[in-house]
Structure formats: C-alpha cells, structure tokens
Amino acid sequence: MRARSAEYITAAAKPRGYPPAAGPEIAFAGRSNVGKSSLINALAGVSGLARTSRTPGRTRLLHWFAIRPPKGKDIAFVDLPGFGYAKVSKTERESWRPLVEGYLANRQVLRAVVLLIDCRRGVQDEERDLAAWIEELGVPVIPVLTKIDKIPKSKRKPIADEARRELGAGPAPICFSALKNLGSEALWGSIAKAVTAPKPG
C-alpha cells in the first residue's frame, strides 16, 4: 500500500519558514540511521523522495512532503531531524532540540508522531522519554519497529511485546520493513485513524 501521489514541499529551520498549515500533518521521529527516510519513501511509493544517507544526522531541518494517502484527504508528512549517535557535535545536536520541540508543542495541525525504533536495539531512554513527552502534549504516538526483516519471524512478536511494555500504555508497535514491504498497510491504517480522529482539547 502506498500514497496516490507524493512530492517534496520545503524545509525549515524556524517557525517562520514553515509552510502554511493547509491540512493535517504526521511527523516522523527516530534515532539517526533508524530507517526514517526509507520508511517515508516506502509509504509514498517514491524512491528518493526523502533523502537516505549512510551518514547519520544528515537531516538537520524539518522537511515537509505533500501526500495523497491511499484513501482520504491530502495530508503532509514532516521529517524531523534524527537524534542519537549522529556524527555531528553535541552542540549541534543540542541546537536541533528547540527546533523539534517547538514544532511538536506548537504546530496545531499535527495529528500524530510516528516514532521509529530499530527492532535490533529495542527501546532506548531517548525513545521512551520522547514518547512520554509527546503524549503529555496530547499528541498520539504511533510506534514502529523498523528493519524487522533482520529478525527471525519467531522473535518479532516477543520483541514487539517488549517494546510496548517499555513505552507504557499505548498501541502495539507496528513491525515494518521498507526492504520487504512489510507493515505499510498497518501503518497507513494508524495514520488514517489519527488524521480523522477529533483533535484533543
């Protein structure tokens, strides 16, 4: 399952550079090299829509994409800078925090955050803290375990169950593989629910 169409809109480093809030937005967050760009490309059905790189930390801005989902009204995907062990200075990584946190706390059209977690690493403190903070904002979190093709089928459910326990109350993580085209339908379903649900508050 993939989008009917997808195209790049713009990038921004500050709120004044954000595109007009024309419709619902779904943000994507995760550690550097968790497979975020590959996941966005797989959902969109457009190879290279979101840049992939072997160098972690290449996404240093917020990036917007105009998406026509398989069903329903148009939405936007927002690719957030990766966190974790990106090969950049600690000072630079810290400079991204106000950018990301400001967007997540203040963007009124944000409907959910897709939180990507490498299935081989499991939930780390950063993912746990970010998920809790986003939920405090009243924004739904959609957890996704990436690179699931790297794990034997017999171990996938136990890993997903453990990730759900680590993240606390919330939906079961979606097992996803861009390489094997696994999980796209389930993820699109979760996105559709988030977009059509009434916004809290």
N, C-alpha and C positions, 0 to 999 in steps of 0.2 A: 504494500500500500504506500502510495506517495502522493505528494501535492499535485494538483492540476497544473499549477504554474508557480514559479518562484523567481525572484530577482533581487539583486542587491539594491539597497536604498542609500545608506550613508553610514558614516562613522562619526562618533562624537567623543570628546574628552571632557565636556562640561555641559550642564543642562541647556545652556543657550544654543548648543549645537544639535539638540535632539530634534528629530523630525516632528511635525505636527501629530498630535495624538488622534489619529484618524479612526482607530479601532482597537480591539483587544490585542494585548501583547503577551507573548510567552517568552520568558527568559531562560537561558541555558547557562548553568554554572557547574564548575568542576575543577579538579586539580589539572595542572599542566600535563599534557600528553595522556589525558583520560579518554580521548577519542571524541571530543566535543564537535570538532569540525566535521569529522566523518559521520557522526550521527545526524547533524543538521543536513549534510549533503544527502544522506540516505533517505531522510524524511521528505526532503524536497524533490528527490529524484533527479538532481542536477549535480553532476560531478564537478567539483571545483567551485561550487557556489560559495562555500565558506573555505577559506584557505587552510590547508593542512600543512604541517611542517614537522620535520624531525627535530627541530629546535624548540623545546618547551618555552612558553612565555611569549610567543610571537603576537598574540592578541593583547594589545595594550590599550585598546579603546573599546567602547561599546559599538557593536555593529548591528545594524538593522537590515532585515530582509522582508520583503513583501511576499506573503504566502497565500495562495488559494488552496485551502485544505481539500482533501478528497470529497468532503461534504461540508456544507455550511458556508458562512460568510467569510470574507477575507480577514486575515489576521497578520500580525507581524511577529517574526522571531527576533530575539535580541541576544546576541552572543556576548557574554560577559568575559572579561579578562580571566585567564586561568590563574589559579593560586597553587601554592605548594612549592615544589623544588625547581621552579623555573630558573634558568641560567641567567638571572639578572641580579643586581644588587638588592640587598634587603631594603635599602632606602627606596629604590624604585618600586619594589613590590608594595611597600607601605603606602606609597603615593597613589596606588590604584584603589586603596580601600575607600577613601571618601567618594571616589567616582562610583564604585559598585554599590556601596551602602546608601549613597544619596539616591541613586536610581531606584533601588529596591524599596526604600522607605517612602519615596515621594511620587513615583510615577503612577498616576491614578488609573491608567488603563492596563496596568499589569494584572494579569489574571492567575498566573501560576509560575513557579520556578521549577524547571526540570533539573534536578540535582544528579549529576553523573558521578558514579563511583566505580572504580576499577574493581571488577569481581575478584581479581587475584590479590588485591591489597585489603579489601574489606573497608569498613567504615573507619575513618581516622578522626582524630579530635576536630580537625578543621571542618569536615563534613557534618559532624554531629553538632558542633556549635552553630554553623551556618544554618542548618535545618531548623534548629530551635529558635534562632533569632528571626528567621523568615516567618515561621509560624506565629511568633509573637506579634508580627506586623499584620497578621490576619491574611496572609497570602498562602495559598495551598502549595505544598511541596510535592512534586512527582519524582520519587526516587527511581533511578535507572542504574542497573548494573551493566556496565559496558564490557566488551570483549569476552562475552560469555562463551564464545566458541573455543576459547582457550581452556575451558574447564570441562571435564567429562560430564555427560548428561546426568549421571547418578549423583553428582555433587552439587548440581545447580540449585535444587530446592533447599538443601541444608544451608547453602551459602546465602540464598535469598532470605530464608527464615532468620538467620543470624543478623543480617543487615537490618531487617525490620525491627528486631529486638534492640539493636544498637541505636537506631534512630528514634525509638519510642513509638508512641501511638501514631498511627498513620497508615497509608496504603502500603500494600506489599510492593516491594521493588519490582520493576519490570526488567526481565532479562533480555539484553539487547546485543546484537552483533551486526555491525554495518557490513562486515565481510560476508556473512552468511545470510544476511537479510532476515534476521530473527528479531521479533519484538516490535516491528514497525506498526502493525495493526493495533496491538495493545496500547502503545504509546499514543497513537493518533486518537484512540478512544478516550484516553485520560485527558488529552488536550481538549478534545471536543466537550467533555463534561465541564472542564474548568472554564472554558470560554462561554458556555451557555448558562452556568450557574450564576445566581444573583451575587453581586459583589458584597462581601460582608461590610456592615456599617452603613 
